[in-house]
């Protein structure tokens, strides 16, 4: 039986990643960051759209309420 020691990479002993691994991780992080930024932009646009719809719906309700109050006032004023 021979007592050969397996050849190991010095980076494996210290736990330091190789430059290739660092570049791959950095590229993956950049891609992930870009995806997250794209999702954020899409969600912000959707939020702005929904906020606008909400404000318009609120204005429609206020206008309908105001018109109904005016009609009631006119009906009382001109009632026979």
BELCOR-V388881 format. One record per backbone hydrogen bond with DSSP energy under -0.5 kcal/mol. CO is the residue of the C=O (numbers start at 0). NH is the residue of the N-H. Records with the same first field share a line. If there is no record, write none. Layout:
# BELCOR-V388881
CO->NH + NH
This chain:
# BELCOR-V388881
1->3
3->5
8->11 + 12
9->13
10->14 + 15
17->21
18->22
19->23
20->24
21->25
22->26
23->27
24->28
25->29
26->30
27->31
28->32
29->33
30->34
31->35
32->36
33->37
34->38
35->39
36->40
37->41
38->42
39->43
40->44
41->45
42->46
43->47
44->48
45->49
46->50
47->51
48->52
49->53
50->54
51->55
52->56
53->57
54->58
55->59
56->60
57->61
58->62
59->63
60->64
61->65
62->66
63->67
64->68
65->69
66->70
67->71
68->72
69->73
70->74
71->75
72->76
73->77
75->78
